[in-house]
Amino acid sequence: MALPGVHTDRGELRVHESLEELSTDLVDYIAELSEASVKERGVFAIALSGGSLIGLIGKLCEAPYIKTVDWAKWYIFWADERVVAKNHADSNYKLAKDGLLSKVPIVPSHVHSINDSLSAEEAADEYGFVIRQLVKTRMVSVSDISDCPKFDLILLGMGSDGHVASLFPDHTVLEEKEEWITFITDSPKPPPERITFTLPVINSASNVAVVVTGESKAEAVHLAIDDVGADFPSLPSRMVQPTKGKLVWFLDKPAASKLKGLELSE
Ligand SMILES: O=C1O[C@H](COP(=O)(O)O)[C@@H](O)[C@H](O)[C@H]1O
C-alpha cells in the first residue's frame, strides 16, 4: 500500500512500499498528464532522463497503456544526454528506445534526440534550436513568466550526489540563466561530455517528477526535501522548484528513509 501523497513546500511526496507499486503509480500519473495535455493542447511534450527511471516507466508498453495512451500526440525530448553514439550503451536515447520507444506507436519524427555526430557544444546549440522551432509552432508551450519552453512533463532521476539531469553539485552549470540547453565536458560521473536542460527550463515546466529509489540516495533525498537550513543551497535536486508548475517526488521507502517527519512503518 502506498502512503498517501504528502503535500510539502518541496512538492508532493509519494512514498511507495515496492518498486512495482511505484512503477504503477508513476505510469498512471504519466498517462493522466498525457490525457489532460492532449485534451487541452492537442499534444503532450515530455522530456525523459536516463538511468533507473527508464526501467520504472517500462509498463507503459503494456496493457492498458499501450492502447489507452494517445501515442501519436507525444513529442519526446531528453532532459539530459551523454555525448556518445546513439547505439552506445551509455546513451540515454538508446536506453529509452530499447526500454520503451521501440515498443509503442510513437511517430518517429516526434522523437527529438540529440545529434550524436556533433561536439557537446554544437549538440547543445542545435538541440536548443530544435526546441525553439517547436516552441514557435506550439508543439512545446512557452512559459508566460520567462521566455523558456514549458514542457508538459519533465521526468528526472537523481544520483546519490543529488544531481538531476546532468546538473551536478557545485558545478558552474547551475548558474546558467540564459541558455535553455547547455553542455559540460567534465561530468564527475562518466561519460564526461553531456548536454542538459538548464534549471530555468526545468523550473518552467508544467509538471516535474523526480523519481528516486534505493537507500544509497536517502541522504540526498533528505538534503533535497527536508528543511536543512541554508547549508545546501547548490544541491541540484533542491534547486528543482517549478515556478508555477507542480513538483511530485516518487520515492520508495529506502530512498525516503531519512526524511524527517514522515511516519514510515517497516
Ligand atoms: O547520469 C545520469 O544519472 C541520473 C541518475 O541515474 P540513476 O541511474 O541513478 O537513476 C539520470 O537521471 C540522468 O539522466 C543520467 O544521465
The ligand as a Tripos MOL2 file, in Angstrom:
@<TRIPOS>MOLECULE
LIG
   16    16     1     0     0
SMALL
NO_CHARGES

@<TRIPOS>ATOM
      1 O1         23.8660   10.1160  -15.3440 O.2       1 LIG1
      2 C1         22.6650   10.1660  -15.1240 C.2       1 LIG1
      3 O2         22.2060    9.8760  -13.8850 O.3       1 LIG1
      4 C2         20.9060   10.2680  -13.4170 C.3       1 LIG1
      5 C3         20.5350    9.3280  -12.2790 C.3       1 LIG1
      6 O3         20.6020    7.9780  -12.7470 O.3       1 LIG1
      7 P1         20.1590    6.7460  -11.8340 P.3       1 LIG1
      8 O4         20.5290    5.5160  -12.6300 O.co2     1 LIG1
      9 O5         20.9280    6.8660  -10.5520 O.co2     1 LIG1
     10 O6         18.6830    6.8430  -11.6350 O.co2     1 LIG1
     11 C4         19.8960   10.2470  -14.5540 C.3       1 LIG1
     12 O7         18.6710   10.7790  -14.1230 O.3       1 LIG1
     13 C5         20.4650   11.0650  -15.7230 C.3       1 LIG1
     14 O8         19.5370   11.1580  -16.7850 O.3       1 LIG1
     15 C6         21.6920   10.3730  -16.2100 C.3       1 LIG1
     16 O9         22.2800   10.9890  -17.3480 O.3       1 LIG1
@<TRIPOS>BOND
     1     1     2 2
     2     2     3 1
     3     2    15 1
     4     3     4 1
     5     4     5 1
     6     4    11 1
     7     5     6 1
     8     6     7 1
     9     7     8 2
    10     7     9 1
    11     7    10 1
    12    11    12 1
    13    11    13 1
    14    13    14 1
    15    13    15 1
    16    15    16 1
@<TRIPOS>SUBSTRUCTURE
     1 LIG1         1 GROUP 0 **** ****
